[in-house]
């Protein structure tokens, strides 16, 4: 167990985690940020927490991996910050291991404080579907919101049940040790969002305009999604290496498809219909009266 005060930023996915991992947390010594994906720091520990089977998981091994590249003297009396959106579960697999991962974190970091950034479910679906296509997915939006199998299980909706996740954490650690923030505020008023985050950490830092204006991920335009899906059906991707068209022709194939077909954006009616099938309890989220206008 690690008894230091540890701040663990759980994501969610598609809520600016890359900005926090690459720009914000490492940019200030006050956070004592330790990158979980860096194999020279905590990469093996991270993979063990995320992937190890419950029957073979051993907290002793987790501890060995945590201190493999860190000394206990280095951590003495320090608070540390960790950030990894996969700790909240994988969206396409319906966050099936979300509770398991949190239980491991809670046991290993008994004094941890948690940060959870949410994004309204409608926009999250649009962003997640685009990400799915960028990785080589071939399903239409309707199929994406309907399939329930080992490869694509997003439609079961557990990942989108933010209140259930928040409630589970709050019951274990108490309301004071779970801070919920909203991605929409990060987008519209980044300085205010970061001030609120700093208040949770208990210190103030001067954030430069470069950091306030920085962008780490560039979103694909919705008008190109159908052309990307078309390419994925015939071109080589990470998941479909057997397809005929080499990746070097990807932009050309998409451009031709985009030229000869009508541009399509996310079918809002399909998303609305899907969300009506879920019991999300958004009204129970913290500060709901001020965030309902964000589309929750």
C-alpha contacts under 8 A as a table, 3 or more apart, distances in Angstrom:
res1	aa1	res2	aa2	distance
1	X	63	X	7.07
1	X	107	X	6.93
1	X	108	X	4.47
1	X	109	X	5.91
1	X	110	X	7.17
2	X	108	X	5.99
2	X	109	X	5.09
2	X	110	X	7.10
2	X	111	X	8.00
3	X	109	X	6.29
3	X	110	X	6.42
3	X	111	X	6.01
4	X	75	X	7.59
4	X	76	X	7.70
4	X	77	X	6.54
4	X	78	X	6.39
4	X	79	X	5.76
4	X	80	X	7.55
4	X	109	X	7.67
4	X	111	X	6.75
4	X	112	X	7.76
5	X	78	X	7.33
5	X	79	X	4.80
5	X	80	X	6.76
5	X	111	X	5.51
5	X	112	X	5.50
5	X	113	X	7.18
6	X	79	X	5.51
6	X	80	X	4.96
6	X	81	X	5.82
6	X	82	X	7.46
6	X	109	X	6.92
6	X	111	X	6.77
6	X	112	X	4.56
6	X	113	X	6.12
7	X	79	X	7.49
7	X	80	X	6.19
7	X	81	X	4.67
7	X	82	X	6.18
7	X	112	X	5.73
7	X	113	X	4.85
7	X	114	X	5.73
7	X	115	X	7.31
8	X	81	X	5.97
8	X	82	X	4.84
8	X	83	X	5.82
8	X	84	X	7.99
8	X	112	X	6.84
8	X	113	X	6.23
8	X	114	X	4.88
8	X	115	X	6.12
9	X	81	X	7.66
9	X	82	X	6.07
9	X	83	X	4.48
9	X	84	X	6.41
9	X	85	X	7.45
9	X	114	X	5.89
9	X	115	X	4.56
9	X	116	X	6.26
10	X	83	X	6.25
10	X	84	X	5.72
10	X	85	X	5.11
10	X	86	X	7.40
10	X	87	X	5.60
10	X	88	X	5.64
10	X	114	X	7.02
10	X	115	X	6.05
10	X	116	X	5.54
10	X	117	X	7.67
11	X	14	X	7.88
11	X	15	X	6.63
11	X	16	X	8.00
11	X	17	X	5.98
11	X	83	X	7.34
11	X	84	X	6.30
11	X	85	X	3.97
11	X	86	X	7.37
11	X	87	X	7.45
11	X	88	X	6.49
11	X	115	X	7.61
11	X	116	X	5.78
11	X	117	X	5.77
11	X	118	X	7.82
12	X	15	X	5.88
12	X	17	X	7.55
12	X	85	X	5.34
12	X	86	X	7.91
12	X	88	X	6.25
12	X	116	X	6.56
12	X	117	X	5.75
12	X	118	X	6.16
12	X	119	X	7.97
13	X	16	X	7.69
13	X	17	X	6.96
13	X	85	X	5.40
13	X	86	X	7.42
13	X	88	X	7.96
13	X	91	X	7.86
14	X	17	X	7.09
14	X	119	X	7.73
14	X	124	X	6.86
14	X	127	X	6.91
14	X	128	X	7.25
15	X	117	X	6.34
15	X	118	X	6.68
15	X	119	X	6.40
15	X	183	X	5.51
16	X	19	X	5.38
16	X	20	X	6.76
16	X	183	X	7.41
17	X	20	X	5.15
17	X	21	X	6.10
17	X	83	X	7.45
17	X	84	X	7.32
17	X	85	X	6.61
18	X	21	X	4.99
18	X	22	X	5.85
18	X	23	X	7.79
18	X	216	X	6.32
18	X	217	X	7.40
19	X	22	X	5.48
19	X	23	X	5.30
19	X	24	X	6.29
19	X	214	X	7.79
19	X	215	X	6.93
19	X	216	X	5.79
20	X	23	X	5.60
20	X	24	X	4.67
20	X	25	X	5.51
20	X	26	X	7.92
20	X	83	X	7.47
21	X	24	X	6.69
21	X	25	X	6.12
21	X	26	X	6.93
21	X	35	X	7.24
21	X	83	X	6.32
21	X	84	X	7.88
22	X	25	X	7.23
22	X	26	X	6.48
23	X	26	X	5.95
23	X	27	X	5.77
23	X	211	X	7.07
24	X	27	X	5.20
24	X	28	X	7.10
24	X	211	X	7.10
25	X	28	X	6.00
25	X	31	X	6.11
25	X	32	X	7.96
25	X	33	X	5.87
25	X	81	X	7.74
26	X	29	X	7.07
26	X	31	X	7.51
26	X	32	X	7.77
26	X	33	X	5.76
28	X	31	X	6.12
28	X	32	X	7.78
29	X	32	X	5.47
29	X	33	X	7.51
31	X	79	X	7.59
31	X	80	X	6.23
31	X	81	X	5.76
32	X	78	X	7.89
32	X	79	X	6.92
32	X	80	X	4.92
32	X	81	X	5.92
33	X	80	X	5.90
33	X	81	X	4.61
33	X	82	X	6.11
34	X	41	X	7.10
34	X	42	X	7.33
34	X	80	X	7.05
34	X	81	X	6.22
34	X	82	X	5.76
35	X	38	X	5.61
35	X	41	X	6.75
35	X	42	X	6.60
35	X	43	X	7.75
35	X	82	X	6.54
35	X	83	X	7.15
36	X	39	X	7.81
36	X	41	X	7.00
36	X	42	X	4.83
36	X	43	X	5.17
36	X	45	X	7.72
36	X	46	X	5.72
36	X	82	X	6.71
36	X	83	X	7.02
36	X	84	X	6.84
37	X	41	X	7.90
37	X	42	X	6.59
37	X	43	X	4.59
37	X	46	X	6.94
38	X	41	X	5.36
38	X	42	X	6.03
38	X	43	X	4.89
39	X	42	X	5.92
39	X	43	X	3.99
39	X	44	X	6.14
40	X	43	X	6.82
40	X	69	X	6.58
41	X	69	X	5.51
41	X	70	X	7.17
42	X	45	X	5.21
42	X	46	X	6.04
42	X	65	X	7.41
42	X	66	X	6.13
42	X	69	X	7.27
43	X	46	X	5.08
43	X	47	X	6.30
44	X	47	X	5.19
44	X	48	X	6.15
44	X	65	X	6.29
44	X	66	X	7.90
45	X	48	X	5.09
45	X	49	X	6.24
45	X	62	X	6.08
45	X	65	X	4.97
45	X	66	X	5.37
46	X	49	X	5.28
46	X	50	X	6.18
47	X	50	X	5.05
47	X	51	X	5.63
47	X	52	X	7.51
48	X	51	X	5.36
48	X	52	X	5.10
48	X	57	X	7.98
48	X	62	X	6.81
49	X	52	X	6.29
49	X	62	X	7.25
49	X	101	X	6.62
49	X	104	X	6.90
49	X	105	X	7.84
50	X	86	X	7.60
50	X	87	X	6.91
50	X	101	X	6.34
52	X	56	X	6.81
52	X	57	X	5.66
53	X	56	X	5.50
53	X	57	X	5.87
54	X	57	X	5.15
57	X	61	X	7.86
58	X	61	X	5.35
58	X	62	X	6.42
59	X	62	X	4.83
59	X	63	X	6.16
59	X	108	X	7.37
60	X	63	X	5.10
60	X	64	X	6.34
61	X	64	X	5.00
61	X	65	X	6.23
62	X	65	X	5.17
62	X	66	X	6.13
63	X	66	X	4.97
63	X	67	X	6.31
64	X	67	X	5.38
64	X	68	X	5.88
65	X	68	X	4.93
65	X	69	X	7.87
66	X	69	X	7.23
66	X	70	X	7.05
67	X	70	X	4.61
67	X	71	X	5.90
67	X	72	X	7.20
68	X	71	X	7.83
70	X	74	X	6.78
70	X	75	X	7.87
71	X	74	X	5.13
71	X	75	X	6.78
72	X	75	X	5.23
72	X	76	X	6.19
73	X	76	X	5.08
75	X	78	X	5.34
75	X	79	X	7.71
75	X	80	X	8.00
84	X	87	X	5.78
85	X	88	X	5.76
85	X	89	X	7.58
86	X	89	X	5.16
86	X	90	X	6.05
87	X	98	X	7.11
87	X	101	X	6.35
87	X	102	X	7.28
88	X	95	X	7.03
88	X	98	X	5.47
88	X	101	X	7.61
88	X	102	X	7.75
89	X	93	X	7.92
89	X	94	X	7.57
89	X	95	X	4.13
89	X	96	X	6.74
89	X	97	X	5.89
89	X	98	X	4.67
89	X	101	X	7.72
89	X	159	X	7.57
90	X	93	X	5.44
90	X	94	X	6.41
90	X	95	X	4.80
90	X	96	X	7.55
90	X	159	X	7.88
91	X	94	X	5.06
91	X	95	X	5.44
91	X	154	X	5.86
91	X	159	X	5.75
92	X	95	X	7.45
92	X	151	X	7.56
92	X	152	X	5.41
92	X	153	X	5.45
92	X	154	X	4.49
93	X	96	X	6.23
93	X	150	X	7.17
93	X	151	X	7.18
93	X	152	X	6.18
93	X	153	X	4.93
93	X	154	X	5.87
94	X	153	X	5.41
94	X	154	X	4.84
94	X	155	X	7.45
94	X	156	X	6.40
94	X	157	X	6.56
94	X	158	X	5.64
94	X	159	X	5.50
95	X	98	X	5.21
95	X	158	X	6.53
95	X	159	X	5.37
96	X	99	X	7.78
96	X	158	X	7.96
97	X	100	X	5.16
97	X	101	X	6.11
98	X	101	X	5.37
98	X	102	X	6.32
99	X	102	X	5.15
99	X	103	X	6.09
100	X	103	X	5.18
100	X	104	X	6.37
101	X	104	X	5.15
101	X	105	X	6.30
102	X	105	X	4.95
102	X	106	X	6.00
102	X	169	X	7.90
103	X	106	X	5.07
103	X	107	X	6.16
104	X	107	X	5.23
104	X	108	X	6.09
105	X	108	X	5.12
105	X	109	X	5.72
105	X	110	X	7.85
106	X	109	X	5.30
106	X	110	X	5.31
106	X	112	X	7.29
107	X	110	X	5.63
109	X	112	X	5.32
112	X	177	X	7.32
113	X	177	X	4.60
113	X	178	X	6.00
113	X	179	X	7.95
114	X	177	X	5.96
114	X	178	X	4.65
114	X	179	X	6.12
115	X	178	X	5.89
115	X	179	X	4.87
115	X	180	X	6.10
115	X	181	X	7.54
116	X	178	X	7.28
116	X	179	X	6.13
116	X	180	X	4.88
116	X	181	X	6.23
117	X	180	X	5.81
117	X	181	X	4.71
117	X	182	X	5.28
117	X	183	X	6.11
118	X	162	X	7.46
118	X	180	X	7.30
118	X	181	X	6.36
118	X	182	X	4.94
118	X	183	X	5.78
119	X	123	X	7.04
119	X	124	X	6.05
119	X	182	X	6.07
119	X	183	X	5.21
119	X	184	X	6.68
120	X	123	X	5.75
120	X	124	X	6.11
120	X	294	X	6.79
120	X	295	X	5.72
120	X	296	X	5.11
121	X	124	X	4.84
121	X	125	X	6.07
121	X	160	X	6.35
121	X	275	X	7.99
121	X	295	X	7.86
121	X	296	X	6.89
122	X	125	X	5.38
122	X	126	X	6.63
122	X	271	X	6.69
122	X	272	X	7.59
122	X	275	X	7.79
122	X	295	X	7.50
123	X	126	X	5.13
123	X	127	X	6.20
124	X	127	X	5.15
124	X	128	X	5.89
125	X	128	X	5.03
125	X	129	X	5.93
125	X	271	X	7.63
126	X	129	X	5.28
126	X	130	X	6.32
126	X	266	X	6.61
127	X	130	X	5.17
127	X	131	X	6.25
128	X	131	X	4.96
128	X	132	X	6.09
129	X	132	X	4.95
129	X	133	X	6.32
129	X	141	X	7.21
129	X	144	X	7.51
130	X	133	X	5.17
130	X	134	X	6.18
130	X	220	X	7.00
130	X	222	X	7.64
130	X	225	X	6.66
131	X	134	X	4.97
131	X	135	X	6.34
132	X	135	X	5.31
132	X	136	X	6.68
132	X	137	X	5.35
133	X	136	X	5.09
133	X	137	X	4.44
133	X	138	X	6.66
133	X	225	X	7.23
133	X	228	X	6.69
133	X	229	X	6.15
133	X	232	X	7.63
134	X	137	X	7.10
134	X	228	X	7.37
135	X	237	X	7.42
135	X	238	X	7.07
135	X	239	X	7.76
136	X	229	X	7.69
136	X	232	X	5.43
136	X	237	X	5.48
136	X	238	X	6.63
136	X	239	X	6.22
136	X	240	X	7.43
137	X	229	X	6.93
137	X	232	X	6.55
138	X	229	X	5.42
138	X	230	X	7.61
138	X	232	X	5.85
138	X	233	X	5.96
139	X	142	X	7.83
139	X	143	X	5.56
139	X	144	X	5.68
139	X	229	X	7.59
140	X	143	X	5.16
140	X	144	X	6.01
140	X	229	X	7.81
141	X	144	X	4.84
141	X	145	X	6.20
141	X	266	X	7.70
141	X	267	X	7.65
141	X	270	X	7.88
142	X	145	X	5.20
142	X	146	X	6.27
142	X	270	X	6.72
143	X	146	X	4.87
143	X	147	X	5.64
144	X	147	X	5.86
144	X	152	X	7.47
144	X	154	X	7.34
144	X	155	X	6.82
145	X	154	X	7.00
145	X	155	X	4.72
145	X	271	X	7.95
145	X	274	X	6.95
146	X	155	X	5.44
147	X	152	X	6.28
147	X	153	X	6.22
147	X	154	X	7.62
147	X	155	X	6.27
148	X	152	X	6.08
148	X	153	X	4.50
148	X	154	X	7.27
148	X	155	X	6.49
148	X	156	X	6.91
149	X	152	X	5.37
149	X	153	X	5.36
150	X	153	X	6.36
152	X	155	X	7.95
153	X	156	X	6.20
154	X	157	X	6.06
154	X	158	X	7.86
154	X	159	X	7.46
157	X	160	X	5.36
157	X	161	X	6.71
157	X	278	X	6.82
158	X	161	X	5.24
159	X	162	X	7.12
160	X	280	X	7.30
161	X	164	X	5.65
161	X	165	X	6.78
161	X	279	X	7.65
161	X	280	X	5.13
161	X	281	X	7.62
162	X	165	X	5.27
162	X	166	X	6.12
162	X	280	X	7.17
162	X	282	X	7.40
162	X	285	X	7.88
163	X	166	X	5.00
163	X	167	X	5.81
163	X	280	X	6.94
163	X	281	X	6.25
163	X	282	X	6.35
163	X	284	X	6.68
163	X	285	X	5.86
164	X	167	X	5.14
164	X	168	X	6.15
165	X	168	X	5.25
165	X	169	X	6.42
166	X	169	X	5.30
166	X	170	X	6.09
166	X	178	X	7.89
166	X	285	X	7.97
167	X	170	X	5.05
167	X	171	X	6.08
168	X	171	X	5.33
168	X	172	X	6.58
169	X	172	X	5.28
169	X	173	X	6.15
169	X	174	X	7.59
169	X	178	X	7.22
170	X	173	X	5.34
170	X	174	X	4.69
170	X	175	X	5.15
170	X	177	X	7.52
170	X	178	X	6.45
171	X	174	X	5.75
171	X	175	X	7.71
173	X	176	X	7.91
173	X	177	X	6.05
173	X	178	X	7.53
174	X	177	X	5.77
174	X	178	X	7.22
175	X	178	X	5.71
175	X	179	X	7.92
176	X	179	X	7.36
179	X	200	X	7.35
180	X	286	X	7.00
181	X	193	X	7.70
182	X	185	X	5.64
182	X	186	X	6.82
182	X	291	X	7.93
183	X	186	X	4.93
183	X	187	X	6.33
184	X	187	X	5.10
184	X	188	X	6.18
184	X	294	X	6.73
185	X	188	X	5.08
185	X	189	X	5.32
185	X	190	X	6.52
185	X	192	X	7.75
185	X	193	X	6.04
186	X	189	X	5.58
186	X	190	X	4.39
186	X	191	X	7.82
186	X	192	X	7.86
186	X	193	X	5.41
186	X	194	X	7.71
187	X	190	X	5.98
189	X	192	X	5.54
189	X	193	X	6.34
190	X	193	X	5.02
190	X	194	X	6.13
190	X	212	X	6.47
191	X	194	X	5.20
191	X	195	X	6.15
191	X	212	X	6.78
192	X	195	X	5.04
192	X	196	X	6.29
193	X	196	X	5.25
193	X	197	X	6.35
194	X	197	X	4.90
194	X	198	X	6.09
195	X	198	X	5.04
195	X	199	X	6.24
195	X	204	X	7.68
196	X	199	X	5.12
196	X	200	X	6.61
197	X	200	X	5.23
197	X	201	X	6.63
198	X	201	X	5.00
198	X	202	X	6.08
198	X	203	X	5.79
198	X	204	X	5.94
198	X	205	X	7.64
199	X	202	X	4.90
199	X	203	X	6.25
199	X	204	X	7.27
207	X	211	X	6.54
207	X	212	X	7.02
208	X	211	X	5.43
208	X	212	X	6.41
209	X	212	X	4.86
209	X	213	X	6.01
210	X	213	X	5.24
210	X	214	X	5.89
211	X	214	X	5.08
215	X	218	X	7.45
220	X	224	X	7.09
220	X	225	X	7.56
221	X	224	X	5.60
221	X	225	X	7.08
222	X	225	X	5.34
222	X	264	X	7.21
222	X	265	X	5.01
222	X	266	X	6.58
223	X	226	X	7.14
223	X	263	X	5.25
223	X	264	X	5.27
223	X	265	X	5.22
224	X	227	X	5.30
224	X	228	X	6.17
224	X	254	X	7.72
224	X	258	X	7.02
224	X	263	X	7.26
224	X	264	X	7.66
225	X	228	X	5.00
225	X	229	X	6.16
225	X	264	X	7.61
225	X	265	X	7.42
226	X	229	X	4.99
226	X	230	X	6.16
226	X	263	X	7.67
226	X	264	X	6.68
227	X	230	X	4.99
227	X	231	X	6.31
227	X	253	X	7.92
227	X	254	X	4.94
227	X	255	X	7.56
227	X	257	X	5.65
227	X	258	X	5.72
228	X	231	X	5.13
228	X	232	X	6.23
228	X	254	X	6.08
229	X	232	X	5.01
229	X	233	X	6.45
230	X	233	X	5.33
230	X	234	X	6.94
230	X	254	X	7.50
230	X	257	X	7.63
231	X	234	X	5.42
231	X	235	X	5.29
231	X	250	X	6.65
231	X	253	X	6.44
231	X	254	X	6.34
232	X	235	X	5.28
232	X	236	X	7.04
232	X	237	X	6.72
232	X	240	X	7.99
233	X	243	X	7.84
234	X	243	X	5.66
234	X	244	X	6.36
234	X	245	X	6.18
235	X	240	X	7.70
235	X	243	X	5.23
235	X	244	X	5.83
235	X	245	X	4.26
235	X	246	X	6.06
235	X	247	X	6.57
235	X	250	X	7.18
236	X	239	X	7.92
236	X	240	X	5.53
236	X	241	X	4.83
236	X	242	X	6.58
236	X	243	X	4.90
236	X	244	X	6.52
236	X	245	X	5.84
236	X	246	X	5.56
236	X	247	X	5.75
237	X	240	X	4.93
237	X	241	X	5.59
237	X	243	X	7.82
237	X	247	X	7.18
238	X	241	X	6.16
240	X	243	X	5.88
243	X	246	X	7.96
245	X	249	X	6.93
245	X	250	X	7.95
246	X	249	X	5.92
246	X	250	X	7.33
247	X	250	X	5.12
248	X	251	X	7.48
249	X	252	X	5.28
249	X	253	X	6.07
250	X	253	X	5.25
250	X	254	X	6.17
251	X	254	X	5.16
251	X	255	X	6.01
252	X	255	X	5.06
252	X	256	X	6.18
253	X	256	X	5.28
253	X	257	X	6.16
254	X	257	X	5.10
254	X	258	X	5.92
255	X	258	X	5.05
255	X	259	X	6.11
256	X	259	X	5.08
256	X	260	X	6.32
257	X	260	X	5.37
257	X	261	X	5.92
258	X	261	X	5.44
258	X	262	X	7.01
258	X	263	X	6.66
259	X	262	X	7.68
267	X	270	X	5.46
267	X	271	X	6.63
268	X	271	X	5.10
268	X	272	X	6.06
269	X	272	X	5.01
269	X	273	X	6.08
270	X	273	X	5.20
270	X	274	X	6.16
271	X	274	X	5.08
271	X	275	X	6.14
272	X	275	X	5.24
272	X	276	X	6.35
273	X	276	X	5.31
273	X	277	X	6.96
274	X	277	X	5.45
274	X	278	X	7.25
275	X	278	X	5.38
276	X	279	X	7.69
281	X	284	X	5.72
281	X	285	X	7.53
282	X	285	X	5.40
282	X	288	X	7.45
282	X	296	X	6.06
283	X	288	X	5.80
283	X	292	X	7.87
283	X	296	X	7.87
284	X	288	X	6.88
285	X	288	X	5.51
287	X	290	X	5.63
287	X	291	X	6.50
288	X	291	X	5.01
288	X	292	X	5.68
289	X	292	X	5.90
290	X	293	X	7.03
291	X	294	X	5.32
291	X	295	X	7.54
291	X	296	X	6.87
292	X	295	X	5.61
292	X	296	X	5.03
293	X	296	X	7.11
